[in-house]
């Protein structure tokens, strides 16, 4: 996987060579992605905008070709249908280089993706708060005002973002030898069983299993929210 130039709304841009056909795992990271699969044929350019995931899912890959992706910053407001219409008109040669493609895509992302400083601030505070109530106090706004802001901008309530940040922060602790009970306590879970339930909910497997599956753990700790 190689790094590409990053437009302002992009958290991370990437490219990779297609492998064999199969299914690969997507884990919630608080981001939406603009993704291109460039197959071998002259008309084999498939663009997608990923959803804002709230559970683990597996997607089918046709294999072969090349993949390009732009992981949008958490809280980015996307107009998917208009963005896809805009990039569908790009001429994507099978041998296009990543930097040329990035330059073509950048203005489309600027036109159909936007960030709101109020949303950015709210998400930053929620990620570090011990609860949504604590985030509301730190932001100095009413709970309903915060809910309306996030629901209107990105369609997910404060509780979604607090839960996602907490489990992703806990999952990063699984890279070390810290006992699971201590991981749970460090990240505000009631006990190890609570951590296990939340890990199953978001990551699809319990923390003990996730800790020992290197590829899955790398996916779970990739760039994103929290």
Secondary structure by P-SEA (a helix, b strand, c coil): ccccccccccccccccccccbbbbbbcccccccbbbbbccccccbbbbbbccccccbbbbbcccbbbbbbbcccccccaaaaaaaaaccccccccccaaaaaaaaaaaaaacccccaaaaaaaaaaaacccaaaaaaaacccaaaaaaaaaacccccaaaaaaaaaaaaaaaaccccccaaaaaaacccccaaaaaaaaaacccccaaaaaacaaaaaaaaccccc
